[in-house]
């Protein structure tokens, strides 16, 4: 799965340039993006033109009775995204790019009481796009002029060999040359499903980080600090 990620390394101006974001989209450095946060995304309008946006992470289908369901829909599995009622409509016509430069995963360690967090990036450290889908929701009976809640989900796939020992799933990190195809509103579902594959092993880097990231409310540079040695017990217990 993907439950936490970063947009920490690049200067905001670099992110704007990389994704052609307009000045109306707030871009700031994030060391611990968590579900239900507003995230930087690129989607298309009705005419197929790209536009930057802030979407809430946790997809709320248009037919949902309560927007709180989004907390359970932060990820969609590549293997079933075209079939699940909550995701299939968005896959057909509301695909998006979600800007990031790394994500976190936790590995159980038999010799430690807590799982070891890892920060996983491209080997070049460059910002990239998760494959995402988005939805627009209004309360039942709301007038058209009521601003809709726009939300998103990150699509996941099987982990590549580089990180399979940490977790068996990973978010889909699109290759730059595949981003336009993912956003293409004229593309059929069958044309875009092959894009939902793991990042190649040779493009994947990983490193252990400390436990600061474990707190979803903590968003600061020390989330990327290396781990500190575990405290040793007293000599005579």
C-alpha positions as CSV (number, residue, x, y, z in Angstrom):
1,X,0.0,0.0,0.0
2,X,1.0,3.7,0.1
3,X,0.0,5.4,3.3
4,X,2.6,8.2,3.6
5,X,4.8,10.0,1.1
6,X,7.0,13.0,0.6
7,X,7.4,16.1,-1.7
8,X,10.4,17.3,0.3
9,X,13.4,17.6,-1.9
10,X,12.7,19.9,-4.8
11,X,12.3,23.6,-4.5
12,X,8.6,24.4,-5.1
13,X,9.5,26.3,-8.3
14,X,11.0,23.0,-9.7
15,X,7.8,21.2,-8.9
16,X,5.8,23.9,-10.7
17,X,8.1,23.6,-13.7
18,X,8.1,19.8,-13.7
19,X,4.3,19.5,-13.7
20,X,3.5,22.8,-15.4
21,X,1.5,24.0,-12.4
22,X,0.0,27.5,-12.4
23,X,0.5,30.0,-9.6
24,X,-3.0,29.3,-8.2
25,X,-1.8,25.9,-6.8
26,X,0.0,26.1,-3.5
27,X,3.1,24.0,-3.5
28,X,5.2,23.6,-0.4
29,X,7.7,21.1,0.9
30,X,6.1,18.1,2.6
31,X,8.1,15.5,4.6
32,X,5.1,13.4,5.7
33,X,2.0,13.6,3.5
34,X,-0.8,11.6,5.2
35,X,-4.3,10.5,4.2
36,X,-6.9,13.2,4.2
37,X,-4.3,15.9,3.5
38,X,-4.6,18.1,0.4
39,X,-2.1,16.9,-2.2
40,X,-0.6,18.5,-5.3
41,X,-2.1,16.9,-8.4
42,X,-2.5,17.3,-12.2
43,X,-5.8,16.5,-13.8
44,X,-7.6,17.4,-17.0
45,X,-10.6,19.5,-17.6
46,X,-13.6,18.6,-19.9
47,X,-11.6,19.7,-22.9
48,X,-8.6,17.5,-22.0
49,X,-6.4,20.4,-21.0
50,X,-4.1,19.9,-18.0
51,X,-4.7,21.8,-14.8
52,X,-3.0,21.7,-11.4
53,X,-5.1,21.2,-8.4
54,X,-5.2,20.4,-4.7
55,X,-7.1,17.2,-4.1
56,X,-7.9,15.6,-0.7
57,X,-6.2,12.2,-0.4
58,X,-8.9,9.6,0.1
59,X,-11.4,9.1,-2.7
60,X,-15.1,9.9,-2.1
61,X,-17.2,8.5,-5.0
62,X,-19.9,10.8,-6.3
63,X,-22.6,8.5,-5.0
64,X,-21.3,8.2,-1.4
65,X,-23.6,9.1,1.4
66,X,-20.9,10.3,3.7
67,X,-17.5,11.8,2.7
68,X,-15.8,10.0,5.6
69,X,-15.6,6.9,3.4
70,X,-12.6,8.6,1.8
71,X,-10.5,7.7,4.8
72,X,-10.7,4.0,3.7
73,X,-10.1,4.7,0.0
74,X,-6.6,6.1,-0.1
75,X,-5.3,3.3,-2.4
76,X,-6.8,1.4,-5.3
77,X,-5.2,-1.9,-6.4
78,X,-4.1,-2.0,-10.1
79,X,-5.5,-5.5,-10.4
80,X,-9.1,-4.6,-9.5
81,X,-9.3,-0.8,-10.1
82,X,-11.3,-1.4,-13.3
83,X,-13.9,-3.5,-11.5
84,X,-14.5,-2.0,-8.1
85,X,-17.6,0.2,-8.1
86,X,-15.8,2.9,-6.0
87,X,-13.0,3.3,-8.6
88,X,-14.0,2.1,-12.0
89,X,-15.8,5.3,-13.1
90,X,-12.9,7.4,-12.1
91,X,-10.5,5.1,-14.0
92,X,-12.5,5.6,-17.1
93,X,-12.4,9.4,-17.2
94,X,-10.8,11.0,-14.2
95,X,-7.2,9.9,-14.1
96,X,-4.6,12.2,-12.5
97,X,-0.9,12.6,-11.6
98,X,0.0,13.0,-7.9
99,X,3.3,14.8,-7.4
100,X,5.8,13.2,-5.0
101,X,9.5,12.5,-4.6
102,X,9.4,9.5,-2.3
103,X,7.2,7.3,-0.2
104,X,7.5,5.4,3.1
105,X,7.0,1.8,3.9
106,X,7.6,-0.2,7.1
107,X,9.4,-3.5,7.5
108,X,8.8,-5.8,10.5
109,X,12.0,-6.7,12.4
110,X,12.0,-9.7,14.7
111,X,14.7,-8.1,16.8
112,X,12.9,-4.8,17.3
113,X,9.7,-3.9,19.0
114,X,8.8,-1.4,16.2
115,X,8.7,-1.8,12.4
116,X,11.6,-0.1,10.6
117,X,10.6,2.8,8.3
118,X,12.1,3.2,4.9
119,X,12.1,6.1,2.5
120,X,11.8,4.9,-1.1
121,X,12.7,7.1,-4.1
122,X,13.9,7.1,-7.6
123,X,17.7,6.6,-7.8
124,X,18.1,10.1,-9.2
125,X,16.0,11.6,-6.4
126,X,13.9,13.4,-9.0
127,X,10.2,14.3,-8.4
128,X,7.8,11.9,-10.0
129,X,4.1,11.2,-10.4
130,X,2.0,8.5,-8.8
131,X,-0.8,7.2,-11.0
132,X,-4.0,8.5,-9.4
133,X,-7.7,8.7,-9.9
134,X,-10.0,11.5,-8.7
135,X,-13.7,12.1,-8.0
136,X,-16.0,15.0,-7.3
137,X,-18.6,14.8,-4.6
138,X,-21.4,17.1,-3.3
139,X,-23.9,16.4,-0.6
140,X,-27.2,14.9,-1.8
141,X,-29.5,17.7,-3.0
142,X,-26.8,20.3,-3.0
143,X,-27.1,23.1,-5.6
144,X,-24.8,23.1,-8.6
145,X,-23.1,26.3,-7.3
146,X,-21.9,24.5,-4.1
147,X,-18.2,23.9,-4.5
148,X,-17.6,20.1,-4.8
149,X,-15.2,18.1,-2.7
150,X,-12.5,16.8,-5.0
151,X,-10.6,13.7,-3.8
152,X,-8.1,11.2,-5.1
153,X,-6.7,7.7,-4.6
154,X,-3.2,6.4,-5.4
155,X,-3.0,3.2,-7.4
156,X,-0.8,0.4,-6.1
157,X,0.8,-2.6,-7.7
158,X,3.0,-5.5,-6.7
159,X,6.3,-4.5,-5.3
160,X,9.4,-4.7,-7.4
161,X,12.4,-6.9,-6.3
162,X,14.1,-3.9,-4.8
163,X,11.6,-3.5,-2.0
164,X,9.6,-6.8,-1.9
165,X,11.4,-7.7,1.4
166,X,9.9,-4.5,2.9
167,X,6.4,-4.8,1.6
168,X,4.6,-6.8,-1.1
169,X,2.9,-3.7,-2.5
170,X,4.1,-0.3,-3.8
171,X,2.5,2.8,-5.4
172,X,2.5,3.0,-9.2
173,X,5.3,5.5,-10.1
174,X,4.7,6.5,-13.7
175,X,7.7,6.8,-16.0
176,X,7.8,10.4,-17.3
177,X,7.1,9.3,-20.9
178,X,3.9,7.5,-19.7
179,X,2.3,10.5,-17.9
180,X,0.6,12.0,-21.0
181,X,-0.9,8.6,-21.9
182,X,-2.3,8.2,-18.3
183,X,-3.9,11.6,-18.5
184,X,-5.3,11.2,-22.1
185,X,-9.1,11.4,-21.8
186,X,-9.5,9.7,-25.1
187,X,-7.6,6.6,-24.1
188,X,-9.6,3.4,-23.3
189,X,-9.2,1.6,-20.0
190,X,-7.5,-1.2,-21.8
191,X,-4.9,1.2,-23.1
192,X,-3.9,2.6,-19.7
193,X,-4.0,-0.6,-17.5
194,X,-0.5,-1.7,-18.9
195,X,0.9,1.5,-17.4
196,X,0.1,0.3,-13.9
197,X,3.4,-1.6,-13.3
198,X,6.2,-1.4,-10.7
199,X,9.0,1.1,-11.1
200,X,12.0,-0.8,-12.6
201,X,14.4,-2.2,-10.0
202,X,17.3,-0.2,-11.4
203,X,15.4,3.1,-10.9
204,X,14.5,2.4,-7.3
205,X,16.4,3.5,-4.2
206,X,15.7,2.8,-0.5
207,X,17.2,3.9,2.8
208,X,16.2,3.5,6.5
209,X,14.9,6.5,8.3
210,X,14.1,7.2,12.0
211,X,10.8,6.9,13.8
212,X,9.7,10.5,13.5
213,X,7.7,9.6,10.4
214,X,5.5,7.3,12.5
215,X,3.5,10.2,13.7
216,X,1.1,11.2,10.9
217,X,0.7,14.6,12.4
218,X,4.5,15.3,12.3
219,X,5.6,17.0,9.0
220,X,9.2,18.2,9.4
221,X,12.7,17.5,7.9
222,X,13.6,15.1,10.7
223,X,11.2,12.5,9.1
224,X,14.1,11.9,6.7
225,X,16.8,11.7,9.3
226,X,18.7,8.4,9.6
227,X,17.7,6.0,12.4
228,X,19.2,6.5,15.8
229,X,20.7,3.5,17.6
230,X,18.1,1.6,19.8
231,X,18.6,2.4,23.5
232,X,20.5,-0.3,25.3
233,X,19.1,-1.9,28.4
234,X,20.7,-1.5,31.8
235,X,23.7,-3.7,32.5
236,X,22.0,-5.4,35.3
237,X,18.2,-5.7,34.9
